[in-house]
Amino acid sequence: MMISNNAQFGVLKDSLLHSGNAVNVAYAHNYLFEERVSIDRKVSYETHFVPPEAVLKGWKESHKRYLWNRVFVTTQQWPETFSDINRDAMLIGLDKNQYMVRVENLHEALDSQNIALTTLITQLDIWRNTLGDQEAKQDAVGFLTQFCEHWNLSVRRQNRPAFAAFFDELDDEIQAPDWPHRVRNRLGLSHYDGLSNPIPVALMRYRVKEVLDGLGEEQKKRAFAVPTVLDGELNTHFFPTPRSAQYGRTLQLEPDSDCAKLVSEILHRRINYTSEHIYKVGWITESIPPFDRGANFARLRNEHLFCLRYETGIEDFGEDILENDHD
């Protein structure tokens, strides 16, 4: 358990825990039950990024300052996530040939180049499937190379850690016709709500060794980590895992009462994308499932907590949220 030594943080966590609101309680639980943040990282966070007031809005603002200072850094720096201060969360020993996947929002990459998603789909199809017309294929190669170069240099401007999952754990969802929604739900991507504004997305696939390429031996030891509450935005669909768990576990957006849908989650250093990494593209057009607030949300997190306890055998990890909590 990560107990706050800072009085302001202590007051804030207590107010969230006793708010009677399942979402507020989840924010507090994610911090309190995080076991992988080192003591010196926690002390640094609470010393330099204390919220001006003991309220959730103030915490979100101070946490964003922390992220932009220490985690979402420029391409000339390395995030705190992959430094010695985060040693308790480092991950080594992954199979170099293991495929990983992550979902990327293509909105800015497309709009900044005035490209429609249908155009990208067409060029990918020509590149992959054209046999006879080599000129068309070369044109597609040039288009995709330019698209990825602009994406890497002008859109993906930070060196922020990348959340990823293992391809083989999501194969059924990835091969489904409605893969954008099914993958989103399994990965707990609640910020990808496409009902009012459809979201163009790409499923990126690459091997562990592609993250390691070009790194020195010491850097390779700090290329992967288990996600912690400090490595991304404050997010109630994040859920910390016990220290004994090998990986993080995504909190999927739909109930999983039989614990059959836990997905491993890791962080890795940034890689530059190429056309070979674009496995699929599509649209997210549906709203997230209705389990994001109130008793339904409390039940969703409680089921996930049960699964973590069952998987690790640590019965006293975390704490249930009252399922009669109001929004």
C-alpha positions in Angstrom: 0.0 0.0 0.0 1.3 3.5 -0.9 0.6 5.6 2.1 0.9 9.4 1.6 3.4 11.2 3.8 2.3 14.5 2.5 -0.6 16.0 4.6 -2.3 17.5 1.5 -2.3 14.2 -0.3 -3.6 12.5 2.9 -6.6 14.8 3.1 -7.3 14.4 -0.6 -7.3 10.6 -0.5 -9.5 10.6 2.6 -12.0 12.9 1.0 -12.2 10.7 -2.2 -12.5 7.5 -0.2 -15.4 8.9 1.8 -17.1 10.7 -1.0 -19.7 8.0 -1.6 -18.8 8.1 -5.3 -17.4 4.9 -6.9 -15.3 6.9 -9.5 -13.7 9.1 -6.8 -13.0 6.0 -4.7 -11.3 4.4 -7.7 -8.9 7.4 -8.1 -7.9 7.0 -4.5 -7.6 3.2 -4.6 -5.3 3.3 -7.7 -2.8 5.4 -5.7 -3.2 3.7 -2.3 -2.8 0.1 -3.6 0.0 0.8 -6.0 2.9 -1.5 -5.0 5.5 -0.9 -7.7 6.3 2.8 -7.2 9.6 3.1 -5.3 9.7 5.1 -2.1 12.0 7.8 -3.6 9.7 8.2 -6.6 6.7 8.6 -4.4 8.5 11.1 -2.2 9.6 13.1 -5.2 6.1 13.1 -6.6 4.5 14.2 -3.4 7.1 16.8 -2.7 7.2 18.6 -6.0 3.8 18.0 -7.4 1.4 18.5 -4.5 -2.0 19.8 -5.6 -2.7 23.4 -4.5 -6.0 22.3 -2.9 -7.1 18.9 -1.6 -9.6 18.4 -4.4 -9.7 16.0 -7.3 -9.5 18.8 -9.9 -6.3 20.1 -8.3 -4.8 16.7 -8.2 -5.5 16.1 -11.9 -3.8 19.5 -12.7 -0.7 18.8 -10.5 -0.5 15.3 -11.9 -0.4 16.6 -15.5 2.4 18.9 -14.5 4.3 15.9 -13.2 3.7 13.9 -16.4 4.9 16.8 -18.7 8.0 17.3 -16.5 9.0 13.7 -15.8 7.1 11.2 -18.1 5.8 12.9 -21.3 9.2 14.3 -22.1 10.7 15.4 -25.4 12.5 13.1 -27.7 15.8 14.4 -26.3 15.0 13.0 -22.8 14.1 9.6 -21.3 11.0 9.3 -19.2 11.3 8.7 -15.5 9.5 5.4 -16.2 12.7 3.9 -17.6 15.1 5.4 -15.1 16.6 4.0 -11.8 13.9 5.7 -9.7 11.4 3.3 -11.2 13.5 0.2 -10.6 10.8 -1.6 -8.7 8.7 -1.7 -11.9 11.3 -2.7 -14.4 10.6 -5.7 -16.7 13.2 -7.9 -18.2 13.4 -11.3 -19.9 10.7 -10.9 -22.6 11.0 -13.1 -25.6 12.6 -11.0 -28.3 10.3 -12.5 -31.0 7.1 -11.8 -29.0 4.6 -9.6 -30.9 3.1 -6.7 -29.0 0.1 -4.5 -30.0 -1.2 -1.1 -29.2 -4.1 1.1 -30.4 -3.2 4.5 -31.8 -5.6 7.4 -32.5 -4.9 8.5 -36.1 -6.9 11.7 -35.9 -4.0 14.1 -35.8 -1.8 12.1 -38.0 -4.4 12.1 -40.8 -5.7 15.6 -40.3 -2.3 17.2 -40.2 -1.6 15.7 -43.6 -5.1 16.2 -45.0 -5.4 12.5 -45.6 -8.7 10.5 -45.3 -8.7 7.2 -43.6 -10.0 5.6 -46.7 -6.9 6.8 -48.6 -4.7 5.3 -46.0 -6.6 2.0 -46.3 -6.3 2.0 -50.1 -2.6 2.7 -50.0 -2.0 -0.1 -47.4 -4.0 -2.5 -49.6 -2.0 -1.6 -52.8 1.3 -2.0 -50.9 0.3 -5.4 -49.4 -1.7 -7.0 -52.2 -0.5 -5.6 -55.6 1.4 -8.2 -57.6 1.6 -6.9 -61.2 1.5 -3.1 -61.0 4.9 -2.4 -59.5 4.7 1.4 -60.2 1.5 1.6 -58.1 3.1 -0.5 -55.4 6.2 1.8 -55.3 3.9 4.9 -55.1 2.1 3.3 -52.1 5.5 2.6 -50.5 6.4 6.3 -50.9 3.0 7.4 -49.6 3.2 5.2 -46.5 6.9 6.1 -45.8 6.0 9.8 -45.9 2.9 9.3 -43.7 4.9 7.5 -41.0 7.8 9.9 -41.1 5.4 12.9 -40.5 3.6 10.9 -37.8 6.8 10.2 -36.0 8.4 13.6 -36.2 5.4 16.1 -36.2 2.7 14.3 -34.2 4.4 11.8 -31.9 6.5 14.6 -30.4 7.0 13.2 -26.9 9.2 10.3 -25.7 6.3 9.1 -23.5 6.1 5.4 -22.5 3.9 3.3 -24.7 1.2 1.0 -23.2 1.1 -2.3 -25.0 -0.4 -5.8 -24.8 0.7 -9.2 -26.2 -0.8 -10.0 -29.6 -1.5 -13.7 -28.9 -3.7 -12.8 -25.9 -6.0 -10.7 -28.2 -6.1 -12.8 -31.3 -9.8 -13.5 -31.2 -10.7 -9.8 -30.8 -8.2 -8.7 -33.5 -9.5 -11.1 -36.1 -13.2 -10.1 -35.4 -15.0 -7.8 -37.9 -15.7 -5.3 -35.2 -12.1 -5.5 -33.9 -11.8 -1.7 -33.0 -14.5 -2.0 -30.4 -13.6 -5.4 -29.1 -9.9 -4.6 -28.7 -10.8 -1.2 -27.1 -13.0 -2.9 -24.6 -10.5 -5.6 -23.7 -7.7 -3.0 -23.3 -9.8 -0.7 -21.1 -9.5 2.3 -23.4 -12.3 4.3 -21.9 -11.1 7.5 -23.5 -11.8 6.0 -27.0 -15.6 6.8 -26.9 -16.6 7.1 -30.5 -20.4 7.6 -30.4 -20.5 11.4 -31.0 -17.1 11.7 -32.7 -15.9 8.6 -34.5 -12.2 7.9 -33.9 -9.9 6.6 -36.7 -7.5 4.1 -35.1 -4.6 1.9 -36.1 -3.7 -1.4 -34.5 0.1 -1.3 -34.4 2.0 -4.6 -34.2 5.8 -5.1 -33.6 8.2 -7.4 -31.9 10.0 -6.9 -28.6 13.3 -6.9 -30.4 12.2 -3.8 -32.3 12.0 -1.9 -29.1 15.5 -3.1 -28.1 17.2 -2.4 -31.4 19.8 0.3 -31.1 19.9 0.4 -27.3 23.0 -0.1 -25.2 23.1 -3.0 -22.8 22.1 -0.9 -19.8 19.3 0.7 -21.7 18.0 -2.7 -22.7 17.5 -3.5 -19.0 15.3 -0.4 -18.8 13.3 -0.7 -22.0 10.2 -2.3 -20.5 8.2 -1.8 -17.3 5.0 -2.8 -15.6 2.6 0.2 -15.6 2.1 2.1 -12.4 -0.4 4.9 -11.4 2.3 7.5 -12.1 3.0 6.5 -15.7 -0.1 8.0 -17.3 -3.1 10.3 -16.8 -5.1 9.7 -13.7 -7.5 7.1 -15.0 -10.2 5.1 -13.1 -9.9 2.3 -15.8 -6.3 1.7 -14.8 -5.9 -0.9 -12.0 -2.6 -1.6 -10.2 -1.4 -5.2 -9.8 0.2 -6.9 -6.9 4.0 -6.7 -6.9 4.1 -10.5 -7.4 2.2 -10.3 -10.7 4.5 -10.6 -13.7 2.7 -7.9 -15.8 0.0 -5.3 -15.4 -3.6 -6.3 -16.1 -6.0 -4.2 -18.2 -9.3 -3.4 -16.6 -11.6 -4.3 -19.5 -14.7 -2.2 -20.1 -17.2 -5.1 -19.7 -17.8 -7.6 -16.9 -15.5 -10.6 -16.6 -17.0 -12.6 -13.7 -15.2 -15.8 -14.7 -11.8 -14.2 -14.9 -11.3 -15.4 -18.5 -10.4 -12.1 -20.1 -7.4 -10.7 -18.2 -5.0 -9.1 -20.6 -1.3 -8.5 -19.8 -0.2 -4.9 -20.0 3.3 -3.5 -20.2 5.1 -0.2 -21.0 8.0 0.1 -23.4 10.2 2.8 -24.7 9.2 4.7 -27.8 9.8 3.3 -31.2 9.4 5.0 -34.6 6.6 3.5 -36.6 7.0 2.2 -40.1 4.3 0.9 -42.5 5.2 -2.7 -41.5 3.8 -1.9 -38.0 0.4 -0.9 -39.2 -1.5 -4.2 -38.8 -5.1 -2.9 -39.2 -6.9 0.4 -39.4 -10.6 1.2 -38.7 -13.1 3.3 -36.9 -14.4 3.4 -33.4 -18.0 4.5 -33.7 -19.6 3.1 -30.6 -19.9 4.4 -27.1 -18.0 2.6 -24.3 -20.1 0.0 -22.5 -22.3 1.4 -19.7 -20.1 0.3 -16.8 -18.2 3.5 -16.2 -20.0 5.0 -13.2 -22.1 4.1 -10.1 -22.8 0.6 -9.0 -22.0 -0.9 -12.4 -18.6 0.6 -12.3 -18.0 -0.5 -8.7 -19.0 -4.0 -9.7 -16.7 -3.9 -12.7 -13.7 -3.0 -10.5 -14.6 -5.5 -7.8 -14.8 -8.3 -10.3 -11.4 -7.4 -11.6 -10.0 -7.2 -8.1 -11.4 -10.7 -7.4 -9.6 -11.9 -10.5 -6.3 -10.4 -9.5 -6.6 -12.0 -6.1 -7.5 -15.3 -7.6 -4.7 -15.2 -10.1 -2.0 -14.2 -7.6 -3.3 -15.9 -4.5 -3.0 -12.6 -2.6 -6.4 -12.3 -0.9 -5.7 -9.0 1.0 -4.7 -7.0 -2.1 -6.8 -3.9 -2.7 -10.2 -3.2 -1.4 -13.7 -3.6 -2.8 -15.9 -0.5 -3.6 -19.4 -0.4 -2.2 -21.7 -1.3 -5.1 -24.5 1.0 -3.9 -22.3 4.0 -4.4 -24.0 6.8 -6.3 -22.5 8.6 -9.4 
